[in-house]
Structure formats: structure tokens, C-alpha cells
Amino acid sequence: MNETPIDTGAAVLVSALPLDKLRRTIATRCLDRLARPWDEMVQWLVAYKKQHRHLTLEPMGPRRCL
């Protein structure tokens, strides 16, 4: 099989990046993406409690969004 420059580059990248580091990097990025919506919902709940003085929320229906 002939190696093209893209094949060579991919091989270098894979050999230079240990699997455990790749896993940690992916996990960190996933957590970063989840943290933002979570923080926004917490801020929404804080504002709701400030306005209504309670956190008793109605159950959400299948298509209802906060």
C-alpha cells in the first residue's frame, strides 16, 4: 500500500497522542458542552425563585420547554 501525505500525517498524529490523553480530551470537551446548558438552567431557576419565592414547577409536557 502506498502512503499518501494524509496517511502519513494521520499515522504521526495517532502515534504522538496516547489513548488515555485522547480519552481525557474528549471527556473534557463533552463536559464543557454539558456545563453551559446546565449553568443556564440553574440561572433560570434562581431567577424563577427570586420572582415567585418558590421552586414548585409544573410538570413539563412532552413538547413544553422552560
Phi, psi and omega per residue, in radians:
M1 nan 2.320 3.105
N2 -1.474 2.316 3.076
E3 -1.534 2.222 3.034
T4 -1.613 2.889 3.125
P5 -0.966 -0.605 -3.136
I6 -1.210 -0.657 3.086
D7 -1.113 -0.742 3.139
T8 -1.116 -0.758 3.128
G9 -1.095 -0.703 3.129
A10 -1.156 -0.695 3.134
A11 -1.126 -0.706 3.119
V12 -1.140 -0.753 -3.136
L13 -1.091 -0.801 -3.123
V14 -1.138 -0.745 -3.107
S15 -1.267 -0.402 -3.116
A16 -1.518 -0.200 -3.066
L17 -2.042 1.874 3.127
P18 -1.103 2.583 -3.082
L19 -1.035 -0.708 -3.133
D20 -1.138 -0.622 3.093
K21 -1.195 -0.700 3.087
L22 -1.060 -0.780 3.116
R23 -1.067 -0.785 3.133
R24 -1.104 -0.695 3.133
T25 -1.116 -0.785 3.122
I26 -1.117 -0.779 3.138
A27 -1.071 -0.723 3.130
T28 -1.094 -0.777 3.139
R29 -1.138 -0.679 3.100
C30 -1.103 -0.791 3.134
L31 -1.116 -0.679 3.105
D32 -1.064 -0.704 -3.140
R33 -1.232 -0.575 3.117
L34 -1.346 -0.574 -3.056
A35 -1.129 -0.667 -3.092
R36 -1.086 -0.918 3.094
P37 -1.083 -0.616 3.119
W38 -1.090 -0.830 3.130
D39 -1.058 -0.687 3.123
E40 -1.130 -0.694 3.120
M41 -1.187 -0.670 3.095
V42 -1.108 -0.746 3.094
Q43 -1.084 -0.682 3.107
W44 -1.099 -0.753 3.130
L45 -1.136 -0.687 3.101
V46 -1.087 -0.775 3.123
A47 -1.147 -0.694 3.122
Y48 -1.090 -0.804 -3.136
K49 -1.117 -0.680 3.124
K50 -1.091 -0.690 -3.115
Q51 -1.347 -0.737 -3.004
H52 -1.810 -0.174 -3.141
R53 1.099 0.410 3.037
H54 -2.804 2.946 3.101
L55 -2.110 0.438 3.093
T56 -1.371 1.842 -3.080
L57 -1.839 2.594 3.046
E58 -1.244 2.563 3.082
P59 -1.076 2.521 3.139
M60 -1.473 2.369 3.041
G61 -1.359 3.102 -3.083
P62 -1.102 -0.456 -3.104
R63 -2.097 0.174 -3.108
R64 -1.545 2.366 3.121
C65 -2.027 2.635 3.103
L66 -1.302 nan nan
